[in-house]
Amino acid sequence: MQNYRSFPQASAAQRSPTQARRGPAAPTTCATTILNMSTTGHKRKISFADIERTYRAAGPMVPPPHANQGQPTLTPAQIQAQRLEDVRRADAARRISRKPTDRDLPSDELSDVVVGDGVERYNKLREAEKRLDGLMMRKRLDVSDNLQRRYTRREGVMRLWISNTAEGQPWQVMEEGGSGMGEDGTFEIGENSQATFRVKIEGRLLDDPTEQEMQADGEKETQQAELTKEREDETDKADQPKKPEQKPRFSHFFKAITIDFSRNPQLQPDGYSAIEWQKPTPSPQNTSYDPNSSEVSFDTLEFERKSDENINVTINLMRDEKNERFKLSPLLAEILDTEEEDRAGAVQGIWEYCRAQGLQEDEDRRGIVCDDNLKRLFNQERVYFPYVPDLLHPHLQTLPPIQLKYTIRVDKDYIRGSSDAALSASAPTIYDVRVPLANPLVAQLTRFHTSKSHLTTLQQIVQTDDDLALLVQKIHHTNAKRKFYDNLAKDPTNFVKRWVSSQQRDLEVILAEATRGGGEDAGGEEWRRGGMEGVWGSDVARESVGLWLARNGSKAH
């Protein structure tokens, strides 16, 4: 059999049988068309039009993606601006690299040539500056360390008022003139019932009495000075009005609030068994997140449900803390003298306990010899301190949520109040909850670091330091000139010869004409002497000759 180009083609018996395919048929191509027509014994030759039709029916051609797809094309002005910015950065880096940094004056060279004791006094000032820099660095580390220590954390009191009102209760319907009873003389509560209650949970952060006393004392002491200053700086205060300090709101301290009903949900008219609020968090999916919205920041939480009976509920408050706190085991709580602490605070507390009790080993400060309390805690005689976080893991339990019990009352005595029992209408149940507060030093240090006067002072110090380095560099250059002229005056002939020889060697190095490290004539006795003890018998000479021969041999091949 021959194909359409008159080339011999294998018969169907010579070709391997094709395997049956499962699933949808494969798209027909030119090769499969030729194979099928050959095996079925079709006598019509395939024309070029059939092949062209087959290829063109495969589908539209998709253009290849551009290399710069997704990258905006820069305009000539933007390209020029980018080049200028690169030049500016390179110039700034070059200036910084050339900036002198040496600020020391050698007293052995300058003390004899400088009139007076200026060099000694300058060196004393440098020593005082080094001590001051070390002291400031230690103070800075102490401040940053104190911001993270346990004892710098503060706690405030969040007061919660929980109350409820009721509408459409049977006794209210009867007072309004309606019967509200069914045919059998009883009240029917169902999906169409109008008996509802509304619960209100309000939280406010109380002022710290100690801070109020300190603030009052400070105001009394500085009241007269402030009055005088107000008259002098009246315009400045008008330009920079004082903003009232905004306290954290109720929702700031909790990431979730749930209300669990102690009643079977099947008995509830609306079928609810729990109510939950989750604080929205910023995320790429939550593009509409607003930290000041009513869903995120609020002081009052209210909800309304159907019921005509008193219901017991449990309000669960899940804490929202940057560093999760844990409930400590009794042994760990006894050592740290607290029942709740985060992981870092627990490790820091063990470290301070070991330092206070002198349990650190002399040769290795990280090795801890356990006393009786630590032996009961770790069940070991000796502990390597880097393993303490893992050893404390069994003693840290997840802190349960804050649970507040409350009874939703819909009876008349509570809703309207009772004069006999001296009970006001919808009298709230009050709880005081301790919540962690931010460290006040953070705001003060932030204001200090970002104040214009502080930044201006730092810039002045840096500029003075740079000027000092330039002056020291000029002094070194002047001293080099003095030494040059002094040596020239003592022995002009030999000094000029040495200076010319030095300049010649430098010139040969620059012009790449120097040999043996700078133009030596190799005329000394050590260059003429042979033998194993001479220069030519050293290991360096043999290694150099070997490398030279190996390089020349590789080139020859």
C-alpha positions as CSV (number, residue, x, y, z in Angstrom):
1,M,0.0,0.0,0.0
2,Q,1.2,3.5,-0.8
3,N,0.3,6.8,0.8
4,Y,-0.7,9.9,-1.0
5,R,2.9,10.8,-1.7
6,S,3.6,7.3,-3.2
7,F,5.8,6.2,-0.3
8,P,5.5,2.6,0.7
9,Q,3.3,2.1,3.8
10,A,3.1,-0.8,6.1
11,S,0.0,-3.0,5.9
12,A,-2.4,-3.4,8.7
13,A,-1.1,-6.9,9.6
14,Q,2.4,-5.5,10.1
15,R,1.4,-2.8,12.5
16,S,0.7,-3.5,16.1
17,P,-2.9,-3.5,17.0
18,T,-4.2,-0.4,18.7
19,Q,-5.5,-0.6,22.2
20,A,-9.1,0.2,23.0
21,R,-9.6,3.7,24.6
22,R,-12.0,4.5,27.4
23,G,-13.7,7.8,27.7
24,P,-14.3,10.4,25.1
25,A,-12.7,10.1,21.7
26,A,-9.5,11.9,21.1
27,P,-9.5,14.8,18.8
28,T,-8.8,13.8,15.2
29,T,-5.4,14.9,13.7
30,C,-3.7,14.4,10.4
31,A,-1.8,11.3,11.6
32,T,-4.9,9.5,13.0
33,T,-6.8,10.3,9.8
34,I,-4.1,8.7,7.6
35,L,-4.0,5.7,10.0
36,N,-7.7,5.1,10.0
37,M,-8.1,5.5,6.3
38,S,-5.2,3.1,5.7
39,T,-6.5,0.4,8.0
40,T,-10.0,0.5,6.6
41,G,-8.8,0.1,3.1
42,H,-10.1,3.4,1.8
43,K,-8.9,4.0,-1.7
44,R,-9.2,7.8,-1.9
45,K,-6.0,9.7,-1.5
46,I,-5.7,12.4,1.1
47,S,-5.3,15.8,-0.6
48,F,-3.4,18.8,0.8
49,A,-6.8,20.5,1.3
50,D,-7.8,17.7,3.8
51,I,-4.6,18.3,5.8
52,E,-5.0,22.1,5.8
53,R,-8.6,21.8,6.9
54,T,-7.6,19.4,9.7
55,Y,-4.9,21.8,11.1
56,R,-7.1,24.9,10.8
57,A,-9.9,23.2,12.6
58,A,-7.8,22.7,15.7
59,G,-8.8,26.1,17.1
60,P,-7.6,29.7,17.3
61,M,-4.0,30.4,17.9
62,V,-3.3,32.1,21.3
63,P,-0.7,34.8,21.1
64,P,2.2,34.3,23.5
65,P,2.2,36.5,26.6
66,H,4.3,39.6,26.5
67,A,7.5,39.6,28.6
68,N,6.6,42.8,30.3
69,Q,3.0,41.9,30.9
70,G,1.7,43.4,34.2
71,Q,4.6,45.9,34.4
72,P,3.7,49.5,33.5
73,T,5.8,51.1,30.9
74,L,7.9,53.9,32.3
75,T,7.9,57.3,30.7
76,P,11.1,59.1,29.7
77,A,10.6,61.5,32.6
78,Q,10.2,58.6,35.1
79,I,13.3,56.9,33.7
80,Q,15.3,60.1,34.0
81,A,14.1,60.6,37.6
82,Q,15.1,57.0,38.4
83,R,18.6,57.5,37.0
84,L,19.0,60.7,39.0
85,E,17.9,58.9,42.2
86,D,20.4,56.1,41.6
87,V,23.2,58.7,41.0
88,R,22.2,60.5,44.2
89,R,22.3,57.3,46.3
90,A,25.7,56.4,44.8
91,D,27.0,59.8,45.6
92,A,25.6,59.6,49.2
93,A,27.2,56.2,49.7
94,R,30.5,57.5,48.4
95,R,30.4,60.5,50.7
96,I,29.7,58.3,53.7
97,S,32.5,55.9,52.8
98,R,34.9,58.9,52.6
99,K,33.8,60.5,55.8
100,P,36.5,60.3,58.4
101,T,35.8,58.3,61.5
102,D,39.0,58.6,63.5
103,R,38.6,60.9,66.5
104,D,41.7,59.9,68.6
105,L,44.8,62.0,69.0
106,P,48.1,60.2,69.6
107,S,49.5,61.7,72.8
108,D,53.0,60.3,72.2
109,E,53.4,62.2,69.0
110,L,51.5,65.4,69.6
111,S,52.1,66.1,73.3
112,D,55.6,67.4,72.7
113,V,54.7,69.6,69.7
114,V,51.4,71.1,70.9
115,V,51.6,74.1,73.2
116,G,49.9,73.4,76.6
117,D,48.1,70.4,77.7
118,G,45.4,70.4,75.0
119,V,46.1,66.8,73.9
120,E,45.8,65.4,77.5
121,R,42.6,67.3,78.1
122,Y,41.1,66.2,74.8
123,N,41.9,62.5,75.7
124,K,40.3,63.0,79.1
125,L,37.2,64.3,77.4
126,R,37.2,61.3,75.0
127,E,37.3,58.9,78.0
128,A,34.5,60.8,79.7
129,E,32.5,60.6,76.4
130,K,33.0,56.8,76.2
131,R,31.8,56.4,79.8
132,L,28.8,58.6,79.1
133,D,28.0,56.6,75.9
134,G,28.2,53.4,77.9
135,L,26.0,54.7,80.6
136,M,23.4,55.9,78.1
137,M,23.4,52.6,76.4
138,R,22.9,50.8,79.7
139,K,20.0,53.1,80.6
140,R,18.5,52.5,77.2
141,L,18.7,48.8,77.6
142,D,17.3,49.1,81.2
143,V,14.3,51.0,79.8
144,S,13.6,48.5,77.1
145,D,14.0,45.7,79.6
146,N,11.7,47.3,82.1
147,L,9.0,47.7,79.4
148,Q,9.0,43.9,79.0
149,R,9.3,42.8,82.6
150,R,6.4,41.4,84.6
151,Y,6.4,44.0,87.3
152,T,5.9,46.9,84.9
153,R,2.5,45.6,83.7
154,R,-0.5,47.3,85.1
155,E,-4.0,46.2,85.6
156,G,-7.2,48.2,85.6
157,V,-10.7,47.6,86.7
158,M,-13.5,47.2,84.1
159,R,-16.9,47.7,85.7
160,L,-19.8,45.9,84.0
161,W,-23.4,46.7,84.4
162,I,-25.8,44.0,83.3
163,S,-29.5,44.7,83.2
164,N,-32.6,43.9,81.1
165,T,-36.0,45.2,80.2
166,A,-39.2,43.4,79.1
167,E,-42.0,44.2,76.6
168,G,-45.2,42.4,75.9
169,Q,-45.2,40.3,79.0
170,P,-48.6,38.9,80.2
171,W,-48.8,41.2,83.1
172,Q,-48.0,44.2,80.9
173,V,-50.7,43.2,78.4
174,M,-53.2,42.9,81.2
175,E,-52.2,46.3,82.6
176,E,-52.7,47.8,79.1
177,G,-56.3,46.5,79.0
178,G,-55.8,43.4,76.9
179,S,-56.7,39.9,78.0
180,G,-53.8,38.1,76.3
181,M,-55.4,34.7,77.3
182,G,-56.4,31.8,75.2
183,E,-59.7,30.0,75.3
184,D,-58.6,27.7,78.1
185,G,-57.7,30.8,80.3
186,T,-53.9,30.4,79.9
187,F,-51.3,32.5,78.1
188,E,-50.0,31.0,74.9
189,I,-46.3,31.7,74.0
190,G,-45.3,30.7,70.5
191,E,-43.6,32.0,67.4
192,N,-46.3,34.8,67.2
193,S,-45.9,35.9,70.8
194,Q,-44.9,39.4,71.5
195,A,-43.3,38.7,74.9
196,T,-39.7,39.8,74.7
197,F,-36.8,40.8,76.9
198,R,-33.8,43.0,76.0
199,V,-30.5,42.5,77.8
200,K,-27.9,45.3,78.1
201,I,-24.2,44.8,78.9
202,E,-22.3,47.9,79.5
203,G,-18.6,48.2,80.5
204,R,-16.5,51.1,81.6
205,L,-12.9,51.3,82.6
206,L,-12.6,52.9,86.0
207,D,-10.0,55.5,86.8
208,D,-7.0,54.4,88.8
209,P,-7.2,56.2,92.2
210,T,-3.4,56.2,92.7
211,E,-3.0,57.9,89.3
212,Q,-5.7,60.4,90.2
213,E,-4.0,61.3,93.5
214,M,-0.6,61.6,91.8
215,Q,-2.1,63.8,89.1
216,A,-3.9,65.9,91.7
217,D,-0.7,66.5,93.7
218,G,1.2,67.4,90.5
219,E,-1.5,69.8,89.5
220,K,-1.4,71.5,92.9
221,E,2.4,71.9,92.8
222,T,2.5,73.3,89.3
223,Q,-0.7,75.3,89.2
224,Q,1.0,78.6,89.8
225,A,3.8,77.9,87.3
226,E,1.2,76.8,84.7
227,L,-0.8,80.1,85.2
228,T,2.3,82.1,84.5
229,K,3.3,80.0,81.6
230,E,-0.2,80.3,80.1
231,R,0.1,84.0,79.9
232,E,3.5,83.8,78.1
233,D,2.7,80.9,75.7
234,E,-1.0,81.7,75.0
235,T,-0.5,81.7,71.2
236,D,1.5,78.4,71.3
237,K,-1.2,76.6,73.2
238,A,-3.8,77.9,70.8
239,D,-1.8,76.4,67.9
240,Q,-1.4,73.0,69.7
241,P,-4.6,72.3,71.6
242,K,-4.6,69.5,74.2
243,K,-6.5,66.4,73.1
244,P,-8.4,64.5,75.8
245,E,-7.0,61.1,76.5
246,Q,-9.3,58.4,75.1
247,K,-9.7,55.4,77.3
248,P,-9.9,51.9,75.9
249,R,-13.4,50.8,75.3
250,F,-15.2,47.7,76.5
251,S,-14.6,45.7,73.3
252,H,-10.9,46.5,73.3
253,F,-10.2,43.9,76.0
254,F,-12.1,40.9,74.6
255,K,-12.0,39.1,71.3
256,A,-15.3,37.2,71.7
257,I,-18.4,37.3,73.9
258,T,-20.8,34.4,74.2
259,I,-24.1,34.2,76.2
260,D,-25.2,30.7,77.0
261,F,-28.8,30.1,78.1
262,S,-29.4,27.4,80.8
263,R,-32.7,26.5,79.1
264,N,-33.4,23.8,76.6
265,P,-33.4,25.4,73.1
266,Q,-36.5,23.4,72.1
267,L,-38.4,25.3,74.8
268,Q,-37.3,28.6,73.5
269,P,-39.8,30.4,71.3
270,D,-37.2,31.4,68.8
271,G,-35.0,28.3,69.2
272,Y,-31.8,30.1,70.2
273,S,-29.5,28.5,72.8
274,A,-26.5,30.8,72.7
275,I,-25.5,34.3,71.4
276,E,-22.0,35.0,70.1
277,W,-20.0,38.1,69.1
278,Q,-16.6,37.7,67.4
279,K,-14.4,40.8,67.0
280,P,-13.6,41.4,63.4
281,T,-9.9,41.2,62.6
282,P,-7.9,42.9,59.7
283,S,-7.1,40.5,56.9
284,P,-6.8,40.6,53.1
285,Q,-10.2,39.0,52.9
286,N,-11.8,41.6,55.2
287,T,-11.2,44.7,53.1
288,S,-14.0,46.7,54.9
289,Y,-12.3,46.5,58.3
290,D,-12.6,49.7,60.3
291,P,-11.1,49.8,63.8
292,N,-13.5,52.7,64.7
293,S,-16.7,51.0,63.5
294,S,-19.4,50.1,66.0
295,E,-18.8,46.4,65.3
296,V,-15.2,46.6,66.6
297,S,-15.2,49.5,69.2
298,F,-18.2,49.8,71.6
299,D,-19.0,50.1,75.3
300,T,-22.5,48.6,75.2
301,L,-23.7,45.2,73.9
302,E,-27.5,44.6,73.6
303,F,-29.6,41.7,72.3
304,E,-33.3,40.9,72.3
305,R,-35.1,37.5,72.5
306,K,-38.6,36.1,73.1
307,S,-39.6,34.7,76.5
308,D,-42.1,35.2,79.3
309,E,-40.1,33.4,82.0
310,N,-37.0,34.2,84.0
311,I,-33.9,32.6,82.4
312,N,-30.4,32.0,83.9
313,V,-27.6,32.9,81.5
314,T,-23.8,32.7,81.6
315,I,-21.8,35.5,80.0
316,N,-18.4,34.3,78.8
317,L,-15.7,36.9,78.1
318,M,-12.7,35.7,76.0
319,R,-9.7,37.9,76.7
320,D,-7.9,39.6,73.8
321,E,-4.2,39.9,74.8
322,K,-1.1,40.4,72.7
323,N,0.7,37.8,74.8
324,E,-1.5,34.9,75.8
325,R,-1.7,34.4,79.5
326,F,-2.0,31.0,81.1
327,K,-3.2,29.6,84.4
328,L,-0.2,28.4,86.5
329,S,0.0,25.2,88.3
330,P,0.0,25.5,92.2
331,L,3.8,24.7,92.4
332,L,4.6,27.4,89.8
333,A,2.2,29.9,91.2
334,E,3.8,29.5,94.6
335,I,7.2,30.3,93.2
336,L,6.1,33.3,91.0
337,D,3.6,34.6,93.5
338,T,0.9,34.9,90.9
339,E,-1.8,32.6,89.4
340,E,-1.8,34.0,85.8
341,E,1.2,34.7,83.6
342,D,2.3,34.5,80.0
343,R,5.0,32.2,78.8
344,A,7.8,34.8,78.7
345,G,6.8,36.1,82.1
346,A,7.0,32.6,83.6
347,V,10.5,32.0,82.2
348,Q,11.6,35.5,83.3
349,G,10.2,34.8,86.8
350,I,12.2,31.5,87.1
351,W,15.4,33.4,86.0
352,E,14.9,36.1,88.6
353,Y,14.1,33.4,91.2
354,C,17.4,31.6,90.4
355,R,19.4,34.8,90.6
356,A,17.8,35.9,93.8
357,Q,18.4,32.5,95.5
358,G,22.0,32.1,94.1
359,L,21.2,28.9,92.2
360,Q,23.4,29.6,89.2
361,E,26.6,27.6,88.8
362,D,29.9,29.5,88.9
363,E,31.5,28.1,85.8
364,D,28.3,28.1,83.7
365,R,25.7,30.7,84.5
366,R,23.1,28.8,82.4
367,G,23.3,25.8,84.7
368,I,20.8,25.8,87.6
369,V,21.2,23.8,90.8
370,C,17.6,23.2,91.9
371,D,16.5,23.9,95.4
372,D,13.5,22.2,97.1
373,N,10.9,24.3,95.3
374,L,12.5,23.7,91.8
375,K,13.0,20.0,92.6
376,R,9.3,19.7,93.2
377,L,8.6,21.7,90.1
378,F,11.0,20.0,87.6
379,N,11.7,16.7,89.4
380,Q,15.4,17.1,88.6
381,E,18.5,17.9,90.6
382,R,20.1,20.2,88.0
383,V,18.5,22.1,85.1
384,Y,20.0,23.6,82.0
385,F,18.2,27.0,81.7
386,P,17.6,26.8,77.9
387,Y,15.4,23.8,78.6
388,V,13.3,25.7,81.1
389,P,10.6,26.8,78.6
390,D,9.9,23.1,77.7
391,L,9.9,22.0,81.3
392,L,7.3,24.8,82.1
393,H,5.0,23.6,79.4
394,P,3.0,21.1,81.6
395,H,2.6,23.8,84.3
396,L,0.9,26.3,81.9
397,Q,-2.9,25.6,81.3
398,T,-5.2,27.5,79.0
399,L,-6.8,30.4,80.9
400,P,-10.6,29.8,81.0
401,P,-12.9,32.7,79.9
402,I,-14.3,35.1,82.4
403,Q,-17.8,33.8,83.4
404,L,-20.5,36.1,84.7
405,K,-23.8,34.7,86.0
406,Y,-26.9,36.6,85.4
407,T,-30.7,36.0,85.7
408,I,-32.9,37.6,83.1
409,R,-36.0,38.6,85.0
410,V,-39.3,39.5,83.3
411,D,-41.4,39.8,86.5
412,K,-43.2,43.0,87.5
413,D,-41.2,43.6,90.7
414,Y,-37.9,43.8,88.7
415,I,-39.1,45.6,85.6
416,R,-41.2,48.2,87.5
417,G,-39.2,48.2,90.7
418,S,-40.3,47.7,94.3
419,S,-40.5,50.5,96.8
420,D,-40.7,48.0,99.7
421,A,-37.5,46.3,98.8
422,A,-35.8,49.6,97.8
423,L,-35.3,48.1,94.3
424,S,-35.1,50.5,91.3
425,A,-36.6,49.6,88.0
426,S,-34.4,47.2,86.0
427,A,-31.6,47.4,88.7
428,P,-28.3,46.3,87.1
429,T,-26.1,43.6,88.4
430,I,-22.5,45.0,88.7
431,Y,-19.3,43.1,88.2
432,D,-15.7,44.3,88.5
433,V,-13.2,42.6,86.2
434,R,-9.5,43.2,86.2
435,V,-8.0,43.8,82.8
436,P,-4.4,44.4,81.7
437,L,-3.5,48.0,80.7
438,A,-0.8,49.3,78.5
439,N,2.5,50.4,80.0
440,P,2.4,54.2,80.4
441,L,6.1,54.4,79.7
442,V,5.6,53.4,76.1
443,A,3.6,56.5,75.3
444,Q,6.1,58.8,77.2
445,L,9.1,57.2,75.4
446,T,7.4,57.5,72.1
447,R,6.7,61.2,72.6
448,F,10.3,61.6,73.7
449,H,11.8,59.9,70.7
450,T,9.5,61.6,68.2
451,S,9.7,65.1,69.7
452,K,11.2,67.8,67.4
453,S,13.6,69.0,70.1
454,H,15.0,65.5,70.7
455,L,15.5,65.0,67.0
456,T,17.1,68.4,66.6
457,T,19.5,67.7,69.5
458,L,20.5,64.4,68.0
459,Q,21.2,66.0,64.6
460,Q,23.3,68.7,66.4
461,I,25.3,65.9,68.2
462,V,25.9,64.0,64.9
463,Q,27.0,67.2,63.1
464,T,29.4,68.1,66.0
465,D,30.8,64.6,65.9
466,D,31.4,64.9,62.1
467,D,33.1,68.3,62.6
468,L,35.3,66.8,65.3
469,A,36.4,64.0,63.0
470,L,37.3,66.5,60.3
471,L,39.4,68.6,62.8
472,V,41.2,65.5,63.9
473,Q,41.9,64.6,60.3
474,K,43.3,68.1,59.7
475,I,45.5,67.7,62.8
476,H,46.9,64.4,61.5
477,H,47.6,66.0,58.1
478,T,49.4,68.9,59.8
479,N,51.4,66.6,61.9
480,A,52.5,64.6,58.8
481,K,53.6,67.8,57.2
482,R,55.5,68.7,60.3
483,K,57.3,65.4,60.4
484,F,58.1,65.7,56.7
485,Y,59.8,69.1,57.1
486,D,61.5,68.1,60.4
487,N,63.2,65.1,58.8
488,L,64.1,67.2,55.7
489,A,65.7,69.8,58.0
490,K,67.8,67.2,59.9
491,D,69.3,65.3,56.9
492,P,68.3,66.9,53.6
493,T,70.5,64.6,51.3
494,N,69.5,61.2,52.6
495,F,65.9,62.3,53.1
496,V,65.6,63.5,49.5
497,K,67.1,60.2,48.2
498,R,64.7,58.1,50.3
499,W,61.7,60.3,49.3
500,V,62.6,60.0,45.5
501,S,63.1,56.2,45.8
502,S,59.7,55.9,47.5
503,Q,58.0,58.1,44.9
504,Q,59.7,56.0,42.1
505,R,58.3,52.7,43.6
506,D,54.8,54.2,43.9
507,L,55.0,55.3,40.3
508,E,56.1,51.8,39.1
509,V,53.2,50.2,41.0
510,I,50.7,52.6,39.4
511,L,52.1,52.0,35.9
512,A,52.2,48.2,36.5
513,E,56.0,48.2,35.9
514,A,57.1,47.1,39.3
515,T,58.7,43.7,39.8
516,R,59.3,41.8,43.0
517,G,57.0,44.0,44.9
518,G,58.1,47.5,43.9
519,G,61.2,47.8,41.7
520,E,64.0,46.3,43.8
521,D,67.2,45.8,41.8
522,A,67.8,42.4,43.5
523,G,71.4,43.4,43.9
524,G,71.7,42.5,47.5
525,E,73.8,39.8,49.0
526,E,70.8,37.6,49.7
527,W,69.8,37.5,46.0
528,R,73.4,36.5,44.9
529,R,73.8,33.8,47.5
530,G,72.8,30.3,46.3
531,G,72.2,27.0,48.1
532,M,69.3,25.7,50.1
533,E,69.8,28.4,52.7
534,G,69.4,31.2,50.2
535,V,66.4,32.9,48.7
536,W,66.3,30.6,45.7
537,G,66.2,27.5,47.8
538,S,63.2,28.5,49.9
539,D,59.8,26.8,49.7
540,V,58.3,30.0,48.3
541,A,60.7,30.0,45.4
542,R,60.2,26.3,44.5
543,E,56.4,26.7,44.7
544,S,56.6,29.8,42.5
545,V,58.8,28.1,39.9
546,G,56.5,25.1,39.9
547,L,53.4,27.2,39.3
548,W,55.2,29.1,36.5
549,L,56.2,25.8,34.8
550,A,52.7,24.3,35.2
551,R,51.2,27.4,33.6
552,N,53.6,27.4,30.7
553,G,53.1,23.7,30.1
554,S,49.3,24.0,30.0
555,K,49.7,26.8,27.4
556,A,52.0,24.7,25.3
557,H,49.5,21.9,25.2
